[in-house]
Amino acid sequence: MAWQLRRAGAGDLDRIMLIENSSFLSDAWSRDGMRSELANRQCYYLVAFRPETPEAIAGYAGLFSPRGAREADVQTIAVAEGSRREGLGRLLVQSLVAEARSRGVLEVFLEVRADNPGAQTLYASLGFERIAVRVAYYQPDGMDAIVMRLRLEAPRTVLA
């Protein structure tokens, strides 16, 4: 089945928070924090939906990538329970990477819970490499975070 993506806005906050709170029970973003992210011009957030039900958001993802910076961070990504294992997480990450590339970013970073091997496998399949561990990063349970990095090629100009 096909997915459509569009830039997220303030009107998506309620639906994003439903997925956020059901996906990240102990360490979900606060409503105010997510509202701030959606309004931040240095962030790029997407929502995903089926073409036949554009009001039913099935996932979202966000990138912090100030214009001119050479590094970007995947802030968050989540897919609603009923839409998992359909390639949506991969599509969202690939879309964030494409945006980072268009902004001239050379490295994309993310943190992933150490107890989430499925997400780690997805990121590794997209070229992210494990570079560090942040001990007791996630609160309140104290789970470690695996820091991963994707190196992007610098854009090259060639004569036509």
Beta strands, then each sheet from edge to edge (+ up, - down):
strand 1: 4-7
strand 2: 43-50
strand 3: 53-64
strand 4: 71-79
strand 5: 107-113
strand 6: 129-138
strand 7: 143-151
sheet 1: 1+ 2- 3+ 4- 5- 7+ 6-
end
